[in-house]
Amino acid sequence: MKKRILASALSAVLALSAVSCGKTDSGDANTIKIAYLPITHSLAVLEEAEELEKSSGLKVELVKYGSWSELLDALNSNRVDGASVLIELAMKSKQEGIGLKAVALGHRDGNVIIVSNDIGSAADLKGKTFAIPHRQSSHNILLNDALATAGLTINDVNVTELAPTEMPSALASGQIDGYCVAEPFGAMGVSLGAGKVLFSSEELWEDSLCCGLVLTDKYIDEHYEDAKTFVEGYKEAGNKLDKEAAKEVAKKYLSQSDEVLDISLQWISYNDLEITEDIYNTLAEKVKEYGLSDAPPAYEDFVKNDF
Ligand code: ZN
C-alpha cells in the first residue's frame, strides 16, 4: 500500500516537472523569463518581448518587479532566467558567487543629475542632501563624477538612498537637494518644475554603463540556442528602437505622461548594445575608485559576447 502511494506521488511529481520544463500550451514555443522594472532603461527588452515570438518562436515572459532588491532576489535564486538590471548590482552578485553573465547593455546614456532650482553648479552641492537609488549603481558613480568636477568628493554631501518614485516629490518638498536615478524619474522632477538638469551622463562619463541585460549561467548552460536567439533578438530590437518606437513601448508599459516621456527619451538611446572590454574596464575602475567594490569581476568572467 505504502509503495503504491509513493509511486503515484512520484509520478505526480514527474508529471509536474514535465509541465514546468517542457513546451508551453500554445504550441512549441520555448519560454524565457525576464525580470524588469517599469523604467525607460528597460525598453529594449520590453520591445523585444513583443517582436521575438513572431520572428523566432521563442516566447519572452516579462516579470515586473517594484524594486531592485526584489528583482535581484528573483534573479539570484533562478526564479527568472535573466533581467534588465543595474549592472553594478549584477557585478556584486557575481562577486558573491552567483552564476550570472552580462550579455548586453540595457541602454546608452540616459541618466541626468537633477538639482533644485537654486543650485547653479556642482560646487553648490557641498553640504547638501543628494538621493541615489542604491549604493551599487551608476547613479552613485555619476554623483561622484559630478562632485569631482568641483573638486568635491562624496564626503562633502549627505547621500541618501530613496525609492526612485519618491525622488521627484522629495525634491519638490525640499527634503533633498538633488538626485540621480533611472528614468523617467529625472524627467518627472523637471516636468513638475521641482528641479533642473545639472549634468547629463555623457557630460560626466562618455559611454557610461548603467543597466545590463543579464542571463543566469543555468539558463545559458541548459538552453544555449535559446539564449543566443534571445541575445541576438535583443540587440536587433535595440537598434530598431528610435525615439518614436521607444515612446510607443513606454506608453504601453510605463503609465507616464507624454510630457515626461518626451523629456526623458531625449536623453537615452538603445542602439549598439554590446558591452565592449573598453567600456567595461572604465566602469570597473570607477567602481574601485569610488568605493563600490574592491574587486569587481573581470571582463572575461562576467561579460559574454561570443554567442
Ligand atoms: Zn539604466
Residues whose N, C-alpha, C, O or C-beta is under 5 A from the ligand:
A	BS01	ZN	H41 A182 C210 C211
